[in-house]
Structures are given as C-alpha cells and as structure tokens.
Amino acid sequence: AQKVTQAQTEISVVEKEDVTLDCVYETRDTTYYLFWYKQPPSGELVFLIRRNSFDEQNEISGRYSWNFQKSTSSFNFTITASQVVDSAVYFCALTSSGAGSYQLTFGKGTKLSVIP
Amino acid sequence: DTAVSQTPKYLVTQMGNDKSIKCEQNLGHDTMYWYKQDSKKFLKIMFSYNNKELIINETVPNRFSPKSPDKAHLNLHINSLELGDSAVYFCASSPEFNTQYFGPGTRLTVL
C-alpha cells in the first residue's frame, strides 16, 4: 500500500520568511512519481511539480525549490521569501504502477498562511 | 482554453435525490479520474477510467457510477444522495502514467 505523510497540518509565517513543507512517502514500487499541488482559497488544484523516482536532482523554480531524498523517502518543498499569495493548502502526492492506473495517493495537506 | 472543466460548480440538493456531475477535458488525455475532497480537505481517488477500462475503488458505494460516453468525458452519477456525500468532487485527466490536471471542482451539498 502507498502512503504519503505531511506531518505539518498548519504553518504560519511572516511575509518574506522562508518556509519548508515536509513530505514523507511509502511505496513498495521501484518506479514511482511524486507531485506537489497547491490549493489556494479559491479551491482549484494547481500542479506545481512532478518528480520520478530515478531523478533525485533537486529542482528550483523561482522562489520554489524541491528536495527529493530517496534515502529518507522525503520530498520536501521550500518557498523562499514567502508572499501572501503563497497562502494555500499544499498537497504532496504519490503514484506508481502498483497503485492501479496511476491514481494519486495524497497526503492530508499542509495549510500555509503567510501573514503580511 | 479550459483544459478540464466540470459542471456544475455548485450543486445543492435534497437527500434521496439523484444527480450528475459532468467532466470534460480537451487535452486529448487517455485517462480520467474522479476524486472526493471531504470537509477536512482530504483527497481520495474514487474512480479512474483508461481507454474504456474502469477501475473502481472498492470503498466507493455503488450509488456512485461513472459514465464515459467518449474519451473526453467522464461523468459522475450519484443515486439516492446522502448527507455524507456532501463534499467537493474533482475530475482530473492525464496522459497515461503522467501528471494529472484537475478541474475546478464541484461543491455538492446534500440537505
């Protein structure tokens, strides 16, 4: 069975602070994919990043960066110099062939509040 | 322009009624999905549909039935609605084995 754990339920930071959202996953498959999605207060789910299990390179996109470490089964997400528009619920998710048609298993989400 | 669309955005109905939510994608994807997001924001897969093969999540009551008239559409029909069905339902699509793109969600309220 697959599992994604986001231990941080809610985080509050002051604008311009850096913040890291943690994600730990479990899977028996050797080929799998990890994702982060953002759900702003408006409710839609916005895709942020996809990483496959064979690519452990960290990725940076503007103020966003992701740290994938297979040794600790973690895929953490850092926002640098946070802004009010970053306030949202962030979901980490996992899929693999073992999941059946590559359906996503989501973590419970981390609600990030950025205070001006 | 819209990639994955859902109608309606809001649905308020009485217990016991039957309702449908429509989903359409114009991305040419092979696979479509339905997810349920409960009041605690937890997202859980309900169904996935790939090239006419339906994969049913066993925890979903059989009052829920997906219907796919063609590759671009996957509708969700719900019979005998119950209070516990109140949630946000998301449709998604993906090229096989790839990133899923979500619709805007349908907020269902059962009174």
Interface residues (C-beta under 8 A of the other chain):
Chain A: F35 Y37 Q39 G43 E44 L45 F47 R50 V89 F91 S97 G100 S101 Y102 Q103 L104 T105 F106 K108 G109 K111
Chain B: T31 Y33 Y35 K40 K41 F42 L43 K44 I45 S48 N50 E53 I55 V88 F90 A92 S94 E96 F97 N98 T99 Q100 Y101 F102 P104 G105 R107
